[in-house]
Amino acid sequence: MTSHYLGDDPAAAELWDFAVLGSGYAALTGFLHSLALLDTNGVPPSRFVPLVAQWLHGMTEYMPELAREIESGDYSAGVSPVGMNQVAVESLARVSEHLGIDADVLGPLRALLERGVAQGHADGVSQACSSSCGGVRRSSRATMSAWPAPGRGDSGWPGAATHGDMDECCDVPA
């Protein structure tokens, strides 16, 4: 494993850990929801894995473009319009509910896209998130060490004692 310096704040590694966990849990819940949908048609999970793995690989190739849009604030080249995604997610929720599958896993994304459309952010999902999630690029940021929960691990972050440092588990871009 390679260690990477993430800044002067001693809790930075834990923040990175939580960021990776957030992405992973979102992917996991999406995957499990997909398996439930396919199960209604008798499709075994192992049959779905190759297709979803290929699709997720494509999504990881799209992430640098989303990051570029958010960092630059230029969403004009957005290839994934908010309105199109809102229609797709609403359709997915309706199909899920029709099949008796709980669509709650889609709730946060549904709300995000709804706010994005209401605020007129039509160019891309990254624009909706950077505006509706409290701003991916905020001018004023809290520091991780200011977390108001002392005694919950060295840095005060909940779970700090159980998740450990990101430096020790994953390669993180320097």
C-alpha positions in Angstrom: 0.0 0.0 0.0 1.0 3.5 -0.7 0.4 6.3 1.8 -0.7 9.7 0.6 -0.6 13.0 2.5 -4.1 14.4 2.6 -3.4 17.7 4.5 -2.7 19.0 7.9 -6.1 18.1 9.4 -5.6 14.7 11.2 -9.2 13.7 10.3 -8.7 14.1 6.6 -8.0 10.4 6.1 -11.3 9.5 7.8 -13.2 12.0 5.7 -11.7 10.3 2.6 -12.7 7.0 4.1 -16.3 8.1 4.5 -16.4 9.6 1.0 -15.3 6.2 -0.5 -17.8 4.4 1.8 -20.6 6.7 0.6 -19.9 5.9 -3.0 -19.6 2.2 -2.2 -22.8 2.0 -0.2 -24.7 3.9 -2.9 -23.4 1.4 -5.5 -24.2 -1.5 -3.2 -27.8 -0.4 -2.6 -28.3 0.2 -6.3 -26.9 -3.3 -7.0 -29.2 -5.0 -4.4 -32.2 -3.0 -5.7 -31.4 -4.2 -9.3 -31.1 -7.8 -8.1 -34.6 -7.5 -6.5 -36.0 -6.2 -9.7 -34.5 -9.0 -11.8 -35.6 -11.6 -9.2 -39.2 -10.7 -10.1 -38.4 -12.2 -13.5 -36.5 -15.2 -12.1 -33.1 -13.9 -13.2 -30.3 -15.2 -10.9 -27.8 -12.6 -9.6 -24.8 -14.3 -11.3 -26.4 -13.7 -14.7 -26.6 -9.9 -14.0 -23.1 -9.4 -12.7 -21.2 -9.3 -16.0 -23.6 -6.7 -17.5 -23.6 -4.4 -14.4 -19.9 -4.7 -14.0 -19.4 -3.5 -17.6 -21.9 -0.7 -17.1 -20.2 0.4 -13.8 -16.9 0.4 -15.5 -18.3 2.9 -18.0 -19.6 5.0 -15.1 -16.1 5.2 -13.6 -14.8 6.4 -16.9 -17.4 9.2 -16.7 -16.4 10.4 -13.2 -13.5 12.5 -14.3 -15.8 14.5 -16.6 -18.2 15.1 -13.7 -15.3 16.2 -11.5 -14.1 18.6 -14.3 -17.6 20.1 -14.6 -17.9 20.6 -10.9 -14.4 22.0 -10.4 -14.7 24.4 -13.4 -18.3 25.4 -12.9 -18.9 24.8 -16.6 -21.8 22.5 -17.2 -22.5 23.4 -20.8 -21.0 20.2 -22.1 -23.2 18.1 -19.8 -24.0 14.8 -21.5 -26.5 13.6 -18.9 -29.2 16.2 -18.6 -31.0 16.6 -15.3 -34.5 16.3 -16.8 -33.7 13.1 -18.7 -32.3 11.6 -15.5 -35.3 12.7 -13.6 -37.6 10.9 -16.0 -35.5 7.8 -16.0 -35.3 7.6 -12.2 -39.1 8.2 -11.8 -39.7 5.4 -14.3 -37.4 3.1 -12.4 -39.3 4.0 -9.2 -42.7 3.4 -10.7 -41.6 0.0 -12.2 -40.1 -1.0 -8.8 -43.3 -0.1 -7.0 -45.4 -1.9 -9.6 -43.3 -5.0 -9.0 -43.6 -4.7 -5.3 -39.9 -3.6 -4.8 -39.3 -0.8 -2.3 -38.1 2.2 -4.2 -36.9 4.1 -1.1 -33.3 3.6 -2.2 -34.0 6.0 -5.0 -35.4 8.7 -2.7 -32.3 10.9 -2.3 -31.6 10.9 -6.1 -35.2 11.6 -6.9 -35.1 14.6 -4.5 -31.8 15.8 -5.9 -33.0 15.7 -9.5 -36.4 17.3 -8.6 -34.5 20.2 -7.0 -32.2 20.4 -9.9 -35.1 20.7 -12.4 -36.9 23.2 -10.1 -33.8 25.4 -9.9 -33.4 25.3 -13.7 -30.2 23.2 -13.8 -30.8 21.4 -17.0 -27.3 20.8 -18.3 -26.1 17.8 -16.2 -26.4 15.9 -13.1 -23.2 17.3 -11.8 -24.7 20.8 -11.9 -27.8 19.6 -10.0 -25.6 18.1 -7.3 -23.2 21.1 -7.0 -26.2 23.4 -6.5 -28.6 21.2 -4.6 -26.3 19.2 -2.3 -25.3 22.3 -0.4 -22.7 23.0 -3.0 -19.9 20.6 -3.9 -17.7 23.7 -4.3 -18.5 25.9 -1.2 -16.5 28.9 -0.4 -16.7 28.2 3.3 -15.9 24.7 4.5 -15.9 23.2 8.0 -12.9 21.3 9.1 -13.1 17.7 9.9 -11.4 18.3 13.3 -14.4 20.5 14.3 -16.7 17.5 14.3 -18.9 18.1 17.4 -18.7 14.6 18.8 -15.6 14.2 21.1 -14.7 10.8 22.3 -15.9 8.9 19.2 -12.5 8.1 17.9 -9.3 10.1 17.8 -10.7 12.8 15.5 -14.2 12.8 16.8 -15.7 11.4 13.6 -18.3 8.7 14.3 -16.8 5.3 13.5 -13.3 6.6 13.6 -12.2 3.8 15.9 -13.6 1.2 13.5 -12.8 2.4 10.0 -9.1 3.4 10.6 -7.1 5.6 8.3 -7.7 5.7 4.6 -4.0 5.7 4.1 -3.8 2.2 5.5 -6.5 0.6 3.3 -6.6 2.2 -0.1 -4.5 4.0 -2.7 -5.6 7.6 -2.7 -4.6 10.1 -5.4 -1.9 12.4 -4.1 
